[in-house]
Amino acid sequence: MHTTKVLEYLKKHGQLLDFDIAAATNISLENVRASLTELSERGDISKCSVTSYVKGKAVEGFQCRLSGFIPRPAPGRKPGVK
């Protein structure tokens, strides 16, 4: 199916929402969600449900990233350890 293309896109671009992946890869949202579910079951990615609000309307989706991937800390000052 489209699992290889979705996995490669996540490897290249990091943590993304399912509808962002669908828009960028020109794959239908249903196919992207099916691919993400398969990748999550295999343990290749981490997936969690999110609710975003677009113009006051709730939009359900998945946020995904590669398993074992830890994002770099955000730039800037960090609170001191006391």
C-alpha positions, 0 to 999 in steps of 0.5 A: 500500500502506501506505508513505505511512502508514509514512513519515508516522509516521516523519516525526512520531516519528523513529527507530523499530523496525519492530514499534513502527511496526506496533503504533502504526499497526495495520498487520501486521508483514509489511506494515510490513516490505514498506513499509520495504523499498520506502522504503529502496530509494527512498532515503527512509529509512535501515534497519538490522537489529537484534537485540533480546532480550526475556525472553532471546529474540532478536527480529530487526527493522529500525530506521529513520529518515528519510534525511538526518536527524541526531538532536540530541545527547543532553542533558548534559555532553559530554567536553572536546576535548583 
